[in-house]
Amino acid sequence: MANIHLAIMSKIGTQEFETAVVKKALHRYVSKPSYLYNIKAGAKRIGLDGKPVGVVTSSEENFSKARLKNLLNCDAENASKHR
């Protein structure tokens, strides 16, 4: 769901957090290597209410693998620059 931040905002209320803060937190979460590694085709997607809302597609898995590879390559490059 591309607009999951809107669903979260409707659950918690807009007085608690600014939209930008929720979007930034979500971005950090879905950019973690552990999250990207665990995106597997056929796995259940779970909604905010804890119920299944679909499954991960092979396209989504491939996208996550590419993001993970890019992230790890960037980390390796940065590490080698600071040696």
C-alpha positions, 0 to 999 in steps of 0.5 A: 500500500503506497499510502500506508502512512494515511492509514496509520494517521487515521488510526493514531490521529493527526494530533499525535504525529505529523505526517512527515514524521510517520512517513520518515519512520516508515521509510526507515523501517522498510529500508532496513536490510532485515526487512528487505531480506524478508520480502519473499514472493508468496508471503502474506502481507498483514494489515494494520489490523493484523489480518492478511491483506494480500501476498508479496509478488515476485516483482516486489521480491525482486525490487526488494532484493535489488534495493538490498543489494544496492544498500549493501554495496553502498555500505561496503563502499563507505566502509572502504573509504573510511579505512 
